[in-house]
Amino acid sequence: QLVESGGAVVQAGDSLRLSCTASGRVYSSSVMAWFRQGPGKEREFVALIRWSIPSTFYADPVKGRFTISKDRAGNTVFLQMNDLKPEDTAVYYCARGSTFDSQASAYYTWGQGTQVTVSS
């Protein structure tokens, strides 16, 4: 089970940090990712991190503004979002999979989502 938190209503240019905590241990073979779905849009990939060797990968729209990381305890993944824009408004979902893949179909466990709203 994955539980996201940290969503809020913010203004353009603000920063926000989302958290996703997994119940139980996240195995070294896992890949954790963030996806988002804006109003009237398809769900899209945001960022991912490999758990064992924390390599990361980002979608172009968030590159340089968002940072994915994990805690040392090994069961929480974060998404630090800086310089937020109105187009970042979406429900943000955490997901767990086992391949270094930006496709939603590669992930088998999903959180319930947390709403991020960026006003201009």
N, C-alpha and C positions, 0 to 999 in steps of 0.2 A: 504494500500500500504506500502511496506517495501523497503527501499533504503539502500544498503550497500555501504561502502566506506572504504578506508584504504589499499586496496591491493597494492602490490608493488613487485619489484624484489629485493631480499635480498640475503645475503650469509649465508651459514650454520653457526649456532650458534647465528645468529642475533635474534632480537625481533621485533614484529610487533603488532599493535593493530587495529583490525577491529571494525567498528561501523555499527549499523543497526538502522535506525530511522523509526519509524512507524508514518504514518500520522494519526493524531487523538490520542485519548487516548487508552492506552493498559489496558484492564480491568483486575481486580485482579484475575479473573478466567483463565487468559491466561497463556500459556506456550510458551516461546520463545526458539528457538533452532538454532544451526549452523550445517549445513551439508557441505560436500565438495565432489567434483567430480574431480579426477585426470585424466590425459590423458589416454584414453582407459580403464577407470575403471568405476564401478558402483558408483552411489551417495552413500555416507556413512555418518552415524551420527558422529558428533564431540562432541557436548555438548548441554545441555539444562538447563534452569532455570525456576522455577515456579515463577510467578510474585508476588503473594500475600505473600507467605512465601518463601523467596528466597533460596529454596533448589536447589541444582545443581546435575548434573549427567554427567559423562564424558565417552567417549570411551577409551578403554584401551591404544591405541597408543598415546594418547595425555595427559593422566593422569599424573599430576605432572609438565607438561610443559605449558598447556593452562589453562586459567581461564576465565570463563564466569561471567559477572556481568551486573548490570543495573544501570541507573542513577536515581537520586532522583526525577527528574521531571516526570519519569515514562513512557517515550516513546522511550528510546534508550537502546539497549543492546550492550555490548562490548564483544570482544573475544581477550584477551591478549595472545599472542603466544610468548613463550620464547624458546630459544635453538632450533630454527627451523632446520629441516632436509630436505634434498632434497625430501624425500618421502612425505613431507607436501605440495609439489607443487600441486595446485588444484585451481579450481574455488570454492570459499566459498559462500554459500547461507545462508541467514537468513530466518527463517520460523516461522509462528505463528500457534499455535493450542490451544487445551483446555484440553489435557490430558498429564500426565507425561509419555511420551512414546518416545522411540528412533526410532520408525519406521516412515519413511517419509510419509506413508499414513495417519498418525495421524495429519498432518499439512495441513491447508487449504489455507494459504496465504504465498506466496514466493516472495523473492526479485529477482532481476535480476542477482545477483552474482558479486563477485569481485575477480580478479585474484591475486593469490599469487604464486610467483615463487621463489624457493630457489635453489641457485646454490651452487655447492660443491667447 
